[in-house]
């Protein structure tokens, strides 16, 4: 049986790794570096954006690294991330919840705005294996209005 101190040390190490990964991926997103982001993603990732997505062709979860890259690539063609402010990170085992505000620019209109986002993430072997995003889809749609 492992000591409480050893378990606490393992949990603290995982927490630091997960927090670092979250910030690294958000920075890569802001840089538009999709290829580097994929280095942090497992082959069997599950991705879902929750919101009113009549404007996007994927309203259901996508599975697999290639599908995830395709979905993000589609989003990156419509919106540019200008950075995220992380308000809260909660780590529970291999699961992480992130509450953040992301500044987006719609590429078609050049309109900018702050978008509220909550991410529910799961890691396995240090890689992102699940990402469920709750996004203010109305605020995003308003950025694209002409």
Secondary structure, 3 states (H helix, E strand, C coil): CCCHHHHHHHHHHHHHHHHHHHHHHHHHHHHCCHHHHHHHEEEEEEEEEECCCCCCCCCCCEECHHHHHHHHHHHHHHEEEEEEEEEEEEEECCEEEEEEEEEEEECCCCCEEEEEEEEEEEEECCEEEEEEEEECHHHHHHHHCC
